Amino acid sequence: MNDATGASFAQTLASQLQTRFLGRPLHFFPILDSTNTYAARLAREGAPEGTVVIADAQTSGKGRLGRRWISPPHVNLYLSVILRPPVSVAAAPSINLLAGVAVAEAIVSVCALTPAIKWPNDVLVNDKKVCGILAEMQASATTLHAIILGIGVNINAPLSTFPAELRDKASSLLLIGGRQIERGKFAATLLTSLEKFYVLWLQQGFVAVRADWERYATDLFGKRITVAAPEGTVTGVVLGLDTDGALLVREDAEATPRRFLAGDVTVVGGYGQGEGHDPRH
Ligand code: BT5
């Protein structure tokens, strides 16, 4: 499983892949700068929808807003999918959310752990981040050409691979669940889940995935949060998700909720605490 090149990981994944179009074709590399950067190049060269790029290790793994994604070899999953949905640029951001649902579902099915999604794109287990998602768009004016959907999951990473400043907020499925997970099996399960939710999203829009998203994300509802978004920083109570995936937040003195399509959420008083009132009940 932990072979030096990741070759057995790639073999297991290829033999267990049950998707119709995701991962067909599948490009595997022992090391890349970033799977998103490589997949973006393939997409510009015309690679078809469903093309998947996986690396055993990344030297410049990317987070959002220029941040770094720690990507040690032999232990984790670094994967980018090329998608070409026939939708408008405005409809694309909710792809982030459906990827989180697919990762959460794969964690439940392969690891029997209980994941939570933190809007928009972190998957946590026991309040620690085990997955990050980075969706990058290739578009001209209003025409969407491709979405590069990058997913990083900490699977068998030991504590020593996390820098000291991340150890209280990040973890791996091994560290939490106490057992090694076969990366090929996890990746095959994830791609099956992602394909299912993507097809649903294509046919019916984000609203068809919203209940699944909310099932995993209940920890956020009713909490007081601060959203740092491109349009400014706002503090208020989370009401839920709009039909297009926008986060609805009621500011303290305002009657009309604010909508956010991107941003960073901090729960006032810490994630997993707060007011704990779910407004849907
Ligand atoms: C993300 O950004 O969470 C998106 C990460 C996407 C990574 C995948 S791997 C495959 C594909 N190829 C790429 O080059 N990227 C994608 P953001 O929300 O900005 O979170 C980044 C922050 O998470 C960092 O600033 C750290 O605080 C923390 N972090 C970095 N590496 C981590 C790790 N391995 N596990 C958990 N947290 C990490």
Residues whose N, C-alpha, C, O or C-beta is under 5 A from the ligand:
A	BS01	BT5	S34 T35 N36 S60 G61 K62 G63 R64 R67 R68 W69 I70 L77 Y78 L79 K129 G132 I133 L134 G150 I151 G152 N154 A170
